[in-house]
Amino acid sequence: MRNGSFACIVRGGDIENADKAAGAAGAVIASPPTWRGGTGIWAIFIRDGIQHGLWEG
């Protein structure tokens, strides 16, 4: 198992579908899309030991 992280900016307001696609592909959803006070919508999923962060501003 590898350790690491990766952040991705989701453009076009599609963070909900990106998160669903990650789950369908076998990722563990660590934090579903959630509004984070004034910074936008964030989601985190884990796939193959790597944490992926999604952000929609």
SULBEL-V964112 format. One record per residue. N is the residue number from 0. SS is DSSP state (H for helix, E for strand, L for the rest). PSI is psi in whole degrees, 0 to 359 (* if undefined). NEAR is the number of other C-alpha atoms within 12 Angstrom. Layout:
# SULBEL-V964112
N;SS;PSI;NEAR  N;SS;PSI;NEAR
This chain:
# SULBEL-V964112
0;L;133;9  1;L;152;10  2;L;141;12  3;E;179;14  4;E;161;17  5;E;135;18  6;E;144;18  7;E;135;20  8;E;126;21  9;L;120;23  10;L;154;16  11;L;13;12  12;L;37;18  13;L;27;20  14;H;326;29  15;H;313;26  16;H;325;18  17;H;319;30  18;H;318;35  19;H;319;22  20;H;321;17  21;H;315;26  22;H;319;22  23;H;334;14  24;L;3;15  25;L;4;15  26;L;153;23  27;E;125;23  28;E;108;27  29;E;326;22  30;E;113;24  31;E;167;27  32;E;123;26  33;E;135;22  34;E;127;18  35;L;91;15  36;L;88;9  37;L;352;10  38;L;345;11  39;L;197;19  40;E;132;26  41;E;148;32  42;E;149;36  43;E;132;33  44;E;159;34  45;E;128;29  46;E;126;26  47;L;38;17  48;L;3;17  49;E;130;20  50;E;129;25  51;E;127;31  52;E;131;30  53;E;139;36  54;E;134;31  55;E;115;27  56;L;*;21
